[in-house]
Amino acid sequence: MDFLTLSQLNNRLASAVKQAFPETCWVIAETSDVRVSNRHCYLEFVEKNPLTGATVAKAGGRIWANVYETLQPYFEQATGRRFDSGLRVLVRVAVDLHPVYGYGLTVYDIDPSYTLGDLQTQRQAILRRLEEEGILTMNKELEIPALPQRIAVISSSTAAGYEDFLNHLSGNPSGYVFYPRLFPALMQGEQTEASVISALDKIFEYRNLFDVVVIIRGGGATSDLASFDSYLLAANCAQFPLPVITGIGHERDDTVLDFIACHRAKTPTAVADFLIACMDATAGKLLDCRTTINKSAQTFLKTTTDNLHTLASRLPLAANALIENKKSKTEIIRIQIQNHVRQMLSGQHAWLNEKESFFRLSSPEHILSKGYSMTVKNGKTVKSVKELREGDTVDTLLADGKFTGNVVSLSTNKAR
């Protein structure tokens, strides 16, 4: 019975692998469990079923220090991403089967353009999904308030970019007052997505107290931006009821978060400049309004003054015309009164003449002149025989005089 020791078997396998893959080859895989030890990089390469996500292949990998120290900065500069787990990569590898350490892939080169294309594909897929869900432009459609002074800030409390943002706001040359409130969050690493979403949830509870939300981080490595290409983070920001302004501290590429934000600035200080510019724009509009009001007031005052001067020049003529009119009416009334008085006096004069004639005809003198006489006793006219007694002394009045006599006898008129 033939047999082999394990080392003999492994050596034969290693030899067979070496014969099968005498040269390096390019392999597409996804990175997993990336770690650095003693300047060497150790990781696993995996392949997943695109439909189920199940792992269908796996191989250990290593990048020796002399290669890793060149490839790592080259890859991160080209892609803007940290060389970390979860990246689809195209790597040139040597296939090794070590008798002790087993099967593995040794990396000698990497093609950043493949990863960059894959990242762009993922980014476009996220944007396409947001659009299909109808939320891609929701935050962009919000109107930034004319006076964005109450600011909810999501940033690391120790970030230099946050301090720069505050200093730039408070030192604005126009002296505008802003009210920033920090909601701390991690701005790099695997916990960034969850941390920023948690900060957004806290702001949502007090959304009526703020005008805008600002998400800022300082410069740093562009490889730290992977978390801002997150679907969950982008979906939360896109549907947030307040305008979101980003200043994530990079200029070359826009992340998904930048794309869905209401406004994107390059740096935290650029965000501060934008807010100050909003205030300047409103101040300019107010200044224009003040100028317009002043001009309108001056025009109104001038027009009113001119009208008053015109009225003042016309007033004497109008007054004279009014006075003449009043005089004419007064003269007419005076004539009417005179005529009325004449008619009244004429009527009264006729009445008086009538009364005078009546009284004259009824007077004792007129009656006496007709041949009548009047008897007076003790200064009173005697109207009845009954008022006399025999022996009374009476005066008899005639038209041309009187005489005095005594009553001798009295008799009454039987006919009466």
PyMOL commands that set and color helices and strands:
alter all, ss='L'
color gray80, all
select helices_A, chain A and resi 6-20+65-79+112-132+160-170+192-205+207-209+226-229+231-238+256-260+268-362+364-368+385-387
alter helices_A, ss='H'
color red, helices_A
select strands_A, chain A and resi 25-37+40-48+55-63+88-98+102-110+150-155+179-184+212-216+244-247+263-264+374-377+380-381+393-398+401-406
alter strands_A, ss='S'
color yellow, strands_A
deselect
rebuild
show_as cartoon
